[in-house]
Amino acid sequence: MAPAKRKPDPKRRAAFLAEVERNRATRQQGYREQALALFPHVCARCGREFSGQRLRELTVHHKDHNHLNNPADGSNWELLCLYCHDHEHENAAESGHYGALERHSEGSLGHNAFGALKDLLPPEQDGEGEGPRRE
C-alpha cells in the first residue's frame, strides 16, 4: 500500500517561496548594481540611453548565459534594454544554446484528442457537408 500523501503546509510553503524570491532579488540586485556602476547607462545593442525611472528598463545580460558567472570586473555582463534582452534570449534559444528544442510532429504524442470526433458526426450525404458554395 502506498504511503499517505501529506498536504504541504501553506505557511511553510509561503515562507520557503518568500526566501527563494528574496535570495533571487538579492543576487540579482548585487550584480545589477555592480554593472550599473561599471558601465554607461546605454543599451549595448540598440544604443538607447536610460536615466531616472527608465533605468529599470535596462537589464544585465550574461554573455555566456551562466547567471552564476559574475566576475567583479563585469567581463561576463552587458547592459541591454528589455527588448534587446528578450531578443538575445530568443536568438539563443533558436540557435540551440539552451539545448535541443524538441519539435513534436502531430502524431508523436500518441494520442489525438479529436481522433474519434468523425465517428460522432452523422454520415455525410451527397452534396452536404461541403460548406458554402461560391459562384
DSSP file (Angstrom, degrees, kcal/mol; ACC not computed):
  #  RESIDUE AA STRUCTURE BP1 BP2  ACC     N-H-->O    O-->H-N    N-H-->O    O-->H-N    TCO  KAPPA ALPHA  PHI   PSI    X-CA   Y-CA   Z-CA
    1    1 A M              0   0    0      0, 0.0     3,-0.1     0, 0.0     0, 0.0   0.000 360.0 360.0 360.0 135.6    0.0    0.0    0.0
    2    2 A A        -     0   0    0      1,-0.1     3,-0.1     3,-0.0     2,-0.0  -0.412 360.0-102.7 -71.4 143.6    1.3    3.4   -0.9
    3    3 A P        -     0   0    0      0, 0.0     2,-0.1     0, 0.0    -1,-0.1  -0.348  44.0 -97.4 -65.6 148.3    2.1    5.8    1.9
    4    4 A A        -     0   0    0      1,-0.1     2,-0.3    -3,-0.1     0, 0.0  -0.421  38.4-120.2 -66.8 136.5   -0.4    8.5    2.5
    5    5 A K        -     0   0    0     -2,-0.1     2,-0.4    -3,-0.1    -1,-0.1  -0.620  21.9-139.4 -80.2 134.3    0.5   11.8    0.9
    6    6 A R        -     0   0    0     -2,-0.3     3,-0.0     1,-0.0    -1,-0.0  -0.757  16.8-122.0 -92.6 139.7    0.8   14.7    3.3
    7    7 A K        -     0   0    0     -2,-0.4     2,-0.1     1,-0.1    -1,-0.0  -0.607  35.0-107.0 -76.1 137.1   -0.6   18.1    2.2
    8    8 A P        -     0   0    0      0, 0.0    -1,-0.1     0, 0.0     3,-0.0  -0.388  32.5-110.9 -65.8 142.0    2.1   20.8    2.2
    9    9 A D     >  -     0   0    0      1,-0.2     4,-2.6    -2,-0.1     5,-0.2  -0.622  22.1-147.4 -72.9 117.9    1.9   23.3    5.0
   10   10 A P  H  > S+     0   0    0      0, 0.0     4,-2.4     0, 0.0     5,-0.2   0.842  96.2  52.0 -58.4 -34.8    0.8   26.6    3.3
   11   11 A K  H  > S+     0   0    0      2,-0.2     4,-2.3     1,-0.2     5,-0.2   0.924 111.8  44.8 -68.5 -43.9    2.7   28.6    5.9
   12   12 A R  H  > S+     0   0    0      2,-0.2     4,-2.5     1,-0.2    -1,-0.2   0.898 114.2  50.3 -65.8 -39.4    6.0   26.7    5.3
   13   13 A R  H  X S+     0   0    0     -4,-2.6     4,-2.7     2,-0.2     5,-0.2   0.923 111.5  47.6 -64.3 -44.6    5.5   26.8    1.5
   14   14 A A  H  X S+     0   0    0     -4,-2.4     4,-2.2    -5,-0.2    -2,-0.2   0.898 112.7  49.0 -63.7 -40.8    4.9   30.6    1.6
   15   15 A A  H  X S+     0   0    0     -4,-2.3     4,-2.2     2,-0.2    -2,-0.2   0.914 112.0  49.0 -65.4 -42.4    7.9   31.1    3.8
   16   16 A F  H  X S+     0   0    0     -4,-2.5     4,-2.4     2,-0.2    -2,-0.2   0.937 112.6  46.9 -61.9 -47.9   10.1   29.0    1.5
   17   17 A L  H  X S+     0   0    0     -4,-2.7     4,-2.3     1,-0.2    -1,-0.2   0.871 111.1  52.2 -64.0 -37.2    8.9   30.8   -1.6
   18   18 A A  H  X S+     0   0    0     -4,-2.2     4,-2.4    -5,-0.2    -1,-0.2   0.905 110.3  48.4 -64.9 -40.7    9.5   34.2    0.0
   19   19 A E  H  X S+     0   0    0     -4,-2.2     4,-2.6     2,-0.2    -2,-0.2   0.909 110.7  50.6 -66.3 -41.5   13.0   33.2    1.0
   20   20 A V  H  X S+     0   0    0     -4,-2.4     4,-2.4     1,-0.2    -2,-0.2   0.922 112.3  47.3 -60.8 -44.3   13.7   32.0   -2.6
   21   21 A E  H  X S+     0   0    0     -4,-2.3     4,-2.7     2,-0.2    -2,-0.2   0.898 111.4  50.7 -65.4 -40.9   12.4   35.2   -4.0
   22   22 A R  H  X S+     0   0    0     -4,-2.4     4,-2.7     2,-0.2    -2,-0.2   0.926 111.4  48.4 -61.8 -44.7   14.5   37.3   -1.5
   23   23 A N  H  X S+     0   0    0     -4,-2.6     4,-2.6     2,-0.2     5,-0.2   0.909 112.9  47.9 -62.4 -42.4   17.6   35.3   -2.4
   24   24 A R  H  X S+     0   0    0     -4,-2.4     4,-2.8     2,-0.2     5,-0.2   0.928 113.4  47.1 -63.9 -45.3   17.0   35.8   -6.1
   25   25 A A  H  X S+     0   0    0     -4,-2.7     4,-2.9     2,-0.2    -2,-0.2   0.898 113.4  48.5 -64.7 -40.5   16.4   39.5   -5.7
   26   26 A T  H  X S+     0   0    0     -4,-2.7     4,-2.1     2,-0.2    -2,-0.2   0.935 114.0  46.0 -64.7 -46.5   19.5   40.0   -3.6
   27   27 A R  H  X S+     0   0    0     -4,-2.6     4,-1.7    -5,-0.2     5,-0.2   0.927 116.5  45.1 -61.6 -45.6   21.6   38.1   -6.0
   28   28 A Q  H  X S+     0   0    0     -4,-2.8     4,-2.2    -5,-0.2    -2,-0.2   0.917 112.2  51.1 -66.3 -43.0   20.2   39.9   -9.0
   29   29 A Q  H  X S+     0   0    0     -4,-2.9     4,-2.6    -5,-0.2     5,-0.2   0.864 105.8  58.4 -63.2 -35.7   20.5   43.3   -7.2
   30   30 A G  H  X S+     0   0    0     -4,-2.1     4,-1.7     1,-0.2    -1,-0.2   0.966 114.1  32.5 -61.3 -55.4   24.1   42.7   -6.4
   31   31 A Y  H  X S+     0   0    0     -4,-1.7     4,-2.5     2,-0.2    -1,-0.2   0.795 117.0  57.8 -76.4 -24.9   25.4   42.2   -9.9
   32   32 A R  H  X S+     0   0    0     -4,-2.2     4,-2.7    -5,-0.2     5,-0.2   0.952 108.1  45.8 -65.2 -48.2   22.9   44.6  -11.3
   33   33 A E  H  X S+     0   0    0     -4,-2.6     4,-1.6     1,-0.2    -2,-0.2   0.900 113.6  50.1 -61.3 -40.5   24.2   47.4   -9.1
   34   34 A Q  H  X S+     0   0    0     -4,-1.7     4,-1.8    -5,-0.2    -1,-0.2   0.929 112.0  47.4 -62.9 -45.0   27.8   46.5   -9.9
   35   35 A A  H  X S+     0   0    0     -4,-2.5     4,-2.7     1,-0.2    -2,-0.2   0.897 110.1  52.0 -65.3 -40.3   27.1   46.5  -13.7
   36   36 A L  H  < S+     0   0    0     -4,-2.7    -1,-0.2     1,-0.2    -2,-0.2   0.821 111.4  48.1 -66.0 -29.2   25.3   49.9  -13.5
   37   37 A A  H  < S+     0   0    0     -4,-1.6    -1,-0.2    -5,-0.2    -2,-0.2   0.819 116.6  43.2 -77.6 -31.0   28.3   51.3  -11.6
   38   38 A L  H  < S+     0   0    0     -4,-1.8    -2,-0.2    -5,-0.1    -3,-0.2   0.876 112.6  47.6 -81.1 -39.7   30.8   49.9  -14.2
   39   39 A F  S  < S-     0   0    0     -4,-2.7     2,-0.1    -5,-0.2    39,-0.0  -0.693  86.8-102.0-110.7 153.9   29.0   50.6  -17.5
   40   40 A P        -     0   0    0      0, 0.0     2,-2.5     0, 0.0    39,-0.1  -0.397  45.2-104.8 -65.3 152.3   27.4   53.7  -19.0
   41   41 A H  S    S+     0   0    0      9,-0.1     9,-2.8    -2,-0.1     2,-0.4  -0.378  83.3 115.7 -82.1  63.6   23.6   53.5  -18.9
   42   42 A V  B    S-A   49   0A   0     -2,-2.5     2,-0.3     7,-0.2     7,-0.2  -0.990  73.8-108.9-133.7 137.3   23.2   52.7  -22.6
   43   43 A C     >  -     0   0    0      5,-2.6     4,-1.3    -2,-0.4    37,-0.2  -0.512  23.4-142.4 -66.3 129.4   21.9   49.5  -24.2
   44   44 A A  T  4 S+     0   0    0     35,-3.1    -1,-0.2    -2,-0.3    36,-0.1   0.659  95.0  38.5 -69.7 -15.5   24.8   47.7  -25.7
   45   45 A R  T  4 S+     0   0    0     34,-0.2    -1,-0.1     3,-0.1    35,-0.1   0.883 128.8  20.8 -99.8 -56.1   22.7   46.7  -28.7
   46   46 A C  T  4 S-     0   0    0      2,-0.1    -2,-0.1    35,-0.0    34,-0.1   0.635  92.3-129.1 -95.5 -14.1   20.4   49.5  -29.7
   47   47 A G     <  +     0   0    0     -4,-1.3    -3,-0.1     1,-0.2     2,-0.1   0.531  49.7 154.9  82.6   5.3   22.3   52.4  -28.1
   48   48 A R        -     0   0    0     -6,-0.1    -5,-2.6     1,-0.1     2,-0.3  -0.421  38.2-132.1 -67.1 142.0   19.3   53.8  -26.2
   49   49 A E  B     -A   42   0A   0     -7,-0.2     2,-0.4    -2,-0.1    -7,-0.2  -0.720  19.4-159.9 -95.1 146.6   20.2   55.8  -23.1
   50   50 A F        +     0   0    0     -9,-2.8     2,-0.3    -2,-0.3    -9,-0.1  -0.981  19.7 150.6-130.4 138.5   18.5   55.3  -19.8
   51   51 A S    >   +     0   0    0     -2,-0.4     3,-1.3     0, 0.0     4,-0.2  -0.970  50.1   6.9-155.6 166.3   18.2   57.5  -16.8
   52   52 A G  G >  S-     0   0    0     -2,-0.3     3,-1.4     1,-0.3     4,-0.2  -0.277 127.7 -11.5  60.8-138.4   15.8   58.2  -13.9
   53   53 A Q  G >  S+     0   0    0      1,-0.3     3,-1.2     2,-0.2    -1,-0.3   0.771 131.9  65.9 -67.0 -25.3   12.8   55.9  -13.6
   54   54 A R  G X  S+     0   0    0     -3,-1.3     3,-2.0     1,-0.3    -1,-0.3   0.598  77.2  86.5 -73.1  -9.5   13.5   54.4  -17.1
   55   55 A L  G X  S+     0   0    0     -3,-1.4     3,-1.7     1,-0.3    -1,-0.3   0.773  75.5  69.5 -60.7 -25.3   16.8   53.0  -15.7
   56   56 A R  G <  S+     0   0    0     -3,-1.2    -1,-0.3     1,-0.3    -2,-0.2   0.703  87.7  65.7 -66.8 -17.9   14.7   50.0  -14.6
   57   57 A E  G <  S+     0   0    0     -3,-2.0    25,-1.3    -4,-0.1     2,-0.6   0.509  83.6  89.0 -80.8  -3.9   14.3   49.1  -18.2
   58   58 A L  E <   -B   81   0B   0     -3,-1.7     2,-0.3    23,-0.2    23,-0.3  -0.849  63.8-170.8 -96.8 124.0   18.0   48.4  -18.5
   59   59 A T  E     -B   80   0B   0     21,-3.9    21,-2.7    -2,-0.6     2,-0.6  -0.734  25.1-114.9-115.4 161.1   18.9   44.8  -17.7
   60   60 A V  E     -B   79   0B   0     -2,-0.3     2,-0.5    19,-0.2    19,-0.2  -0.853  29.6-161.8 -95.8 123.1   22.1   42.9  -17.1
   61   61 A H  E     -B   78   0B   0     17,-3.2    17,-1.4    -2,-0.6     2,-0.7  -0.902  14.1-137.4-106.0 131.7   22.7   40.2  -19.7
   62   62 A H  E >   -B   77   0B   0     -2,-0.5     3,-1.7    15,-0.2    15,-0.2  -0.796  10.7-150.7 -86.9 117.3   25.2   37.4  -19.0
   63   63 A K  T 3  S+     0   0    0     13,-2.7    -1,-0.2    -2,-0.7    14,-0.1   0.843  97.6  41.6 -59.2 -36.7   27.2   36.9  -22.2
   64   64 A D  T 3  S-     0   0    0     12,-0.4    -1,-0.3     2,-0.2     3,-0.1   0.350 110.4-121.4 -93.9   7.8   27.8   33.2  -21.6
   65   65 A H  S <  S+     0   0    0     -3,-1.7     2,-0.7    11,-0.2    -2,-0.1   0.643  74.7 126.4  63.0  18.0   24.2   32.7  -20.4
   66   66 A N    >   -     0   0    0      3,-0.1     3,-1.5     1,-0.1    -2,-0.2  -0.904  43.4-167.9-107.7 105.5   25.5   31.5  -17.0
   67   67 A H  T 3  S+     0   0    0     -2,-0.7    -1,-0.1     1,-0.3    -2,-0.0   0.574  86.2  59.7 -71.5  -8.8   23.9   33.5  -14.2
   68   68 A L  T 3  S+     0   0    0      1,-0.1     2,-1.2    -3,-0.0    -1,-0.3   0.582  83.4  87.5 -92.3 -11.0   26.3   32.2  -11.7
   69   69 A N    <   +     0   0    0     -3,-1.5    -5,-0.2     1,-0.1    -3,-0.1  -0.735  50.3 151.1 -90.9  93.2   29.3   33.5  -13.6
   70   70 A N        -     0   0    0     -2,-1.2    -1,-0.1    -8,-0.1    -3,-0.0  -0.633  22.1-172.4-126.5  71.9   29.6   37.0  -12.1
   71   71 A P    >   -     0   0    0      0, 0.0     3,-1.9     0, 0.0     5,-0.2  -0.371  30.8-124.7 -66.5 145.6   33.2   38.3  -12.2
   72   72 A A  T 3  S+     0   0    0      1,-0.3     0, 0.0     2,-0.1     0, 0.0   0.745 108.2  62.6 -64.1 -23.5   33.7   41.5  -10.4
   73   73 A D  T 3  S-     0   0    0      1,-0.1    -1,-0.3   -35,-0.0    -3,-0.0   0.544 106.9-125.1 -81.3  -4.2   35.3   43.1  -13.5
   74   74 A G    X   +     0   0    0     -3,-1.9     3,-1.7     1,-0.1    -2,-0.1   0.657  63.3 141.9  75.6  15.8   32.0   42.7  -15.3
   75   75 A S  T 3  S+     0   0    0      1,-0.3    -1,-0.1     3,-0.0    -3,-0.1   0.681  72.8  47.5 -67.4 -16.2   33.6   40.8  -18.2
   76   76 A N  T 3  S+     0   0    0     -5,-0.2   -13,-2.7   -13,-0.1   -12,-0.4   0.338 103.5  80.7-102.7   6.5   30.5   38.5  -18.5
   77   77 A W  E <   +B   62   0B   0     -3,-1.7     2,-0.3   -15,-0.2   -15,-0.2  -0.796  45.2 173.7-114.3 153.1   28.0   41.3  -18.4
   78   78 A E  E     -B   61   0B   0    -17,-1.4   -17,-3.2    -2,-0.3     2,-0.5  -0.956  33.0-119.6-148.3 146.7   26.5   43.7  -20.8
   79   79 A L  E     +B   60   0B   0     -2,-0.3   -35,-3.1   -37,-0.2     2,-0.4  -0.751  37.4 174.3 -88.1 125.4   23.6   46.1  -20.2
   80   80 A L  E     -B   59   0B   0    -21,-2.7   -21,-3.9    -2,-0.5   -37,-0.1  -0.966  31.2-116.6-129.1 145.7   20.7   45.6  -22.6
   81   81 A C  E  >  -B   58   0B   0     -2,-0.4     4,-2.6   -23,-0.3     5,-0.2  -0.316  42.2 -98.6 -70.4 166.5   17.2   47.2  -22.7
   82   82 A L  H  > S+     0   0    0    -25,-1.3     4,-2.3     1,-0.2     5,-0.2   0.882 122.8  48.7 -54.8 -41.9   14.3   44.9  -22.1
   83   83 A Y  H  > S+     0   0    0      2,-0.2     4,-2.3     1,-0.2    -1,-0.2   0.928 113.2  44.4 -69.1 -46.1   13.6   44.5  -25.8
   84   84 A C  H  > S+     0   0    0      2,-0.2     4,-2.4     1,-0.2    -1,-0.2   0.854 112.5  54.0 -67.2 -33.6   17.1   43.7  -26.8
   85   85 A H  H  X S+     0   0    0     -4,-2.6     4,-2.0     2,-0.2    -2,-0.2   0.933 110.1  45.9 -66.2 -45.5   17.5   41.3  -23.9
   86   86 A D  H  X S+     0   0    0     -4,-2.3     4,-2.2    -5,-0.2    -2,-0.2   0.922 113.1  50.6 -60.7 -43.8   14.4   39.4  -24.9
   87   87 A H  H  X S+     0   0    0     -4,-2.3     4,-2.3     1,-0.2    -2,-0.2   0.893 107.8  53.3 -62.5 -40.4   15.6   39.3  -28.5
   88   88 A E  H  X S+     0   0    0     -4,-2.4     4,-2.0     1,-0.2    -1,-0.2   0.906 110.9  45.8 -61.2 -43.1   19.0   38.0  -27.4
   89   89 A H  H  X S+     0   0    0     -4,-2.0     4,-2.2     2,-0.2    -1,-0.2   0.838 110.1  54.1 -73.3 -31.6   17.4   35.1  -25.5
   90   90 A E  H  X S+     0   0    0     -4,-2.2     4,-2.4     2,-0.2    -2,-0.2   0.930 110.4  47.2 -63.1 -44.7   15.1   34.3  -28.4
   91   91 A N  H  X S+     0   0    0     -4,-2.3     4,-2.0     1,-0.2    -2,-0.2   0.896 111.4  50.9 -63.3 -40.5   18.1   34.1  -30.7
   92   92 A A  H  <>S+     0   0    0     -4,-2.0     5,-2.6     2,-0.2     6,-0.5   0.895 111.2  48.1 -65.6 -39.5   20.0   31.9  -28.2
   93   93 A A  H ><5S+     0   0    0     -4,-2.2     3,-1.0     1,-0.2    -2,-0.2   0.914 112.2  48.9 -67.0 -42.0   17.0   29.5  -27.9
   94   94 A E  H 3<5S+     0   0    0     -4,-2.4    -2,-0.2     1,-0.3    -1,-0.2   0.840 108.5  53.4 -67.1 -32.7   16.6   29.2  -31.6
   95   95 A S  T 3<5S-     0   0    0     -4,-2.0    -1,-0.3    -5,-0.2    -2,-0.2   0.503 118.8-110.8 -81.9  -2.4   20.3   28.6  -32.2
   96   96 A G  T X 5S+     0   0    0     -3,-1.0     3,-1.6    -4,-0.3    -3,-0.2   0.646  73.4 138.5  86.8  15.4   20.1   25.7  -29.7
   97   97 A H  T 3 <S+     0   0    0     -5,-2.6    -4,-0.2     1,-0.3     3,-0.1   0.849  75.2  47.5 -62.5 -33.1   22.2   27.4  -27.0
   98   98 A Y  T 3  S-     0   0    0     -6,-0.5    -1,-0.3     1,-0.4     2,-0.1   0.274 130.8 -79.9 -91.0  11.9   19.9   26.1  -24.2
   99   99 A G  S <  S-     0   0    0     -3,-1.6    -1,-0.4     2,-0.1     2,-0.1  -0.339  73.4 -37.7 107.3 166.5   19.8   22.6  -25.6
  100  100 A A        -     0   0    0     -2,-0.1     2,-0.6    -3,-0.1    -6,-0.1  -0.388  57.1-132.3 -65.5 130.5   17.9   21.0  -28.5
  101  101 A L        -     0   0    0     -8,-0.2     2,-0.5    -2,-0.1    -1,-0.1  -0.738  23.1-130.5 -81.9 125.1   14.4   22.3  -28.8
  102  102 A E        -     0   0    0     -2,-0.6     2,-0.6     2,-0.0    -1,-0.0  -0.640  19.1-162.7 -81.4 127.8   12.1   19.3  -29.2
  103  103 A R        -     0   0    0     -2,-0.5     2,-0.5     0, 0.0    -1,-0.0  -0.950   7.8-152.5-110.0 121.6    9.7   19.6  -32.1
  104  104 A H        -     0   0    0     -2,-0.6     2,-0.1     2,-0.0     5,-0.0  -0.789   8.5-137.6 -95.5 132.0    6.8   17.2  -31.9
  105  105 A S    >   -     0   0    0     -2,-0.5     3,-1.3     1,-0.1     4,-0.4  -0.405  35.1 -99.0 -76.9 167.6    5.2   16.0  -35.0
  106  106 A E  T 3  S+     0   0    0      1,-0.3     3,-0.4     2,-0.1    -1,-0.1   0.860 121.8  36.7 -59.5 -38.7    1.4   15.9  -35.0
  107  107 A G  T >  S+     0   0    0      1,-0.2     3,-1.1     2,-0.1    -1,-0.3   0.403  91.0  92.9 -94.9   3.4    1.2   12.2  -34.3
  108  108 A S  T <  S+     0   0    0     -3,-1.3    -1,-0.2     1,-0.2    -2,-0.1   0.671  73.0  67.4 -75.6 -15.1    4.2   11.9  -32.0
  109  109 A L  T 3  S-     0   0    0     -3,-0.4    -1,-0.2    -4,-0.4    -2,-0.1   0.665  99.7-129.8 -79.7 -14.1    2.2   12.3  -28.8
  110  110 A G  S <  S+     0   0    0     -3,-1.1     2,-0.4     1,-0.1    -2,-0.1   0.438  80.5  75.9  83.8  -1.7    0.4    9.0  -29.3
  111  111 A H        -     0   0    0      4,-0.0     2,-0.6     3,-0.0    -2,-0.2  -0.988  58.5-160.7-145.4 132.0   -3.0   10.5  -28.7
  112  112 A N    >   -     0   0    0     -2,-0.4     3,-1.9     1,-0.1     4,-0.3  -0.948   9.2-156.9-112.8 111.7   -5.2   12.6  -30.9
  113  113 A A  T 3  S+     0   0    0     -2,-0.6     3,-0.2     1,-0.3    -1,-0.1   0.771  95.3  39.7 -60.0 -27.8   -7.8   14.4  -28.9
  114  114 A F  T >  S+     0   0    0      1,-0.2     3,-1.1     2,-0.1     4,-0.5   0.211  82.7 109.5-106.4  14.4  -10.1   14.8  -31.9
  115  115 A G  T <  S+     0   0    0     -3,-1.9     3,-0.4     1,-0.3     4,-0.2   0.862  83.3  39.8 -60.4 -39.7   -9.4   11.3  -33.4
  116  116 A A  T 3> S+     0   0    0     -4,-0.3     4,-0.8    -3,-0.2     3,-0.4   0.391  88.6  95.8 -92.8   3.6  -12.9    9.9  -32.6
  117  117 A L  H X> S+     0   0    0     -3,-1.1     3,-0.9     1,-0.2     4,-0.9   0.878  78.9  57.2 -62.5 -38.7  -14.8   13.1  -33.5
  118  118 A K  H >4 S+     0   0    0     -4,-0.5     3,-0.5    -3,-0.4    -1,-0.2   0.846 101.8  56.7 -62.3 -33.7  -15.5   11.9  -37.0
  119  119 A D  H 34 S+     0   0    0     -3,-0.4    -1,-0.3     1,-0.2    -2,-0.2   0.752 103.9  54.3 -69.3 -23.3  -17.3    8.8  -35.6
  120  120 A L  H << S+     0   0    0     -3,-0.9    -1,-0.2    -4,-0.8    -2,-0.2   0.686  93.2  84.9 -84.1 -19.5  -19.6   11.0  -33.6
  121  121 A L  S << S-     0   0    0     -4,-0.9     3,-0.1    -3,-0.5     0, 0.0  -0.540  90.0-103.5 -83.8 149.0  -20.8   13.1  -36.6
  122  122 A P        -     0   0    0      0, 0.0    -1,-0.1     0, 0.0    -2,-0.1  -0.372  50.1 -89.6 -66.9 151.6  -23.7   11.8  -38.8
  123  123 A P        -     0   0    0      0, 0.0     2,-0.2     0, 0.0    -4,-0.0  -0.317  46.0-109.6 -63.4 144.6  -22.6   10.4  -42.1
  124  124 A E        -     0   0    0     -3,-0.1     2,-0.3     5,-0.1     5,-0.1  -0.500  28.3-148.6 -75.9 141.1  -22.3   12.9  -44.9
  125  125 A Q    >   -     0   0    0     -2,-0.2     3,-2.0     1,-0.1    -1,-0.0  -0.706  40.6 -72.4-103.3 162.1  -24.8   12.7  -47.7
  126  126 A D  T 3  S+     0   0    0      1,-0.3    -1,-0.1    -2,-0.3     3,-0.1  -0.285 119.9   7.5 -56.3 128.7  -24.1   13.7  -51.3
  127  127 A G  T 3  S+     0   0    0      1,-0.3     3,-0.4    -3,-0.0     2,-0.3   0.208 108.7 102.7  86.4 -16.0  -23.8   17.5  -51.6
  128  128 A E  S <  S+     0   0    0     -3,-2.0    -1,-0.3     1,-0.2    -4,-0.0  -0.679  71.0  30.2 -98.5 154.8  -24.0   18.1  -47.9
  129  129 A G  S    S+     0   0    0     -2,-0.3    -1,-0.2    -3,-0.1    -3,-0.1   0.512  83.5 109.0  82.3   4.5  -21.1   18.9  -45.7
  130  130 A E  S    S-     0   0    0     -3,-0.4    -2,-0.1     1,-0.3    -1,-0.1   0.595  77.8-128.2 -87.3  -9.3  -19.1   20.7  -48.4
  131  131 A G        -     0   0    0      2,-0.0    -1,-0.3     0, 0.0     2,-0.1  -0.288  51.5 -23.8  88.0-179.7  -19.6   24.1  -46.9
  132  132 A P        -     0   0    0      0, 0.0     2,-0.4     0, 0.0     0, 0.0  -0.354  65.6-129.0 -68.0 142.7  -21.0   27.2  -48.7
  133  133 A R        -     0   0    0     -2,-0.1     2,-0.5     2,-0.0    -2,-0.0  -0.729  15.0-153.1 -93.3 141.6  -20.6   27.3  -52.4
  134  134 A R              0   0    0     -2,-0.4     0, 0.0     1,-0.1     0, 0.0  -0.955 360.0 360.0-114.4 130.2  -19.1   30.3  -54.1
  135  135 A E              0   0    0     -2,-0.5    -1,-0.1     0, 0.0    -2,-0.0   0.395 360.0 360.0-119.6 360.0  -20.0   31.1  -57.6
